[in-house]
Amino acid sequence: MRLRVEFTTEPFDLDEAPAHAVVAREVIQSAALDAVDVGPFGNTAEGGADEVLTAVDALLRRSLAAGATRVSLQVNVIGEAIGDVDREGEK
């Protein structure tokens, strides 16, 4: 299954990216994900379920340790991973 994660970390600082935001972006950019888009007000990435869930775990742990007081995220199923079997048992 393929997943899309969208996330933000707080507190915001419009003058300079806080340490927790930098850490969160580094986690996502270094993970085995594709379609990564990072920005000042939100970040998204897509990938296989295992890769996304592993990245989300690291994102939460590392950004909270770096000073985030809130992490908002949404995870959506966007389809089957390449090579996965669909519900009818066909590739």
N, C-alpha and C positions, 0 to 999 in steps of 0.2 A: 504494500500500500504506500502511496505517496502522500506526504503531509506538507502543509504550509504553516509556518509559524510567523506570527507578527508580534512584536514586543516593543515596549518602552521601559526605561528605567527612570526612577526619580530619586532625589530632587533634580529638577531642571536647572540648568545654568546656561543662559543664552550667550554669555561672553566667552566661555571656555567649556569644552566637554569635560564633565566630572570624571574622576577615575573610574567609577562604576560603569559609566557609559562606554568609556574606552575599552574596559575589560570585556563588557558584553559584546561589543563589536568584534574584538579580537577573537573571542570564542567562536562566534558565528562565521567570521571570515576564514578561520583556520580549520573549521569542521569540514567533513566530507559532504558538503551540501552544494546545491546549484541554485541558480536564480537568486543570488544574494543581493539585497538592496539595502544599504544602510544610509540613514539620514538623520537630521537633527531632531525630528519629531516622531520617528517610527522606523522600524527595521523589519524586513521580511526575508525569509529564506525558504527554499523548498528542497525536498529530498526524500529518500526512503524513510520509512517509519523508524527503524532502528537508529539511523543517523540523526534524524531530527530529535528524537527523544533523548539520545545521548547528549546532543548539543544543548538541549533545554536544561537537562540536569546540570551540566557544567555552567551554563549561563546563570542559572539561579544561584548555585553555590558560590561562584566566583564574583558575581556582581554584588550580592549581599555582603560578602566578605570585604569587598572594596568600598562599601559605604552606601549602597542603594538602600533606601528606606521603603521603596515600593517597586515591584516589577509587575507590569501588566502584560499579559500575553494571551494570545488566542491561537489555538491549533485547529486546523481544518483538514479533513480528508479531501484530497483533490483528485484522487484516482488510484489506479493500480500501478505498482512499480513495474518497470520494464521486465518482462519475463514472468511476472506473477500470473497465476491462473485465475480467470474470472469465475463468477458464481456458477456458470454452467459447466465448468471444468475444462474450458478451451483456453488455449494460449492466445 
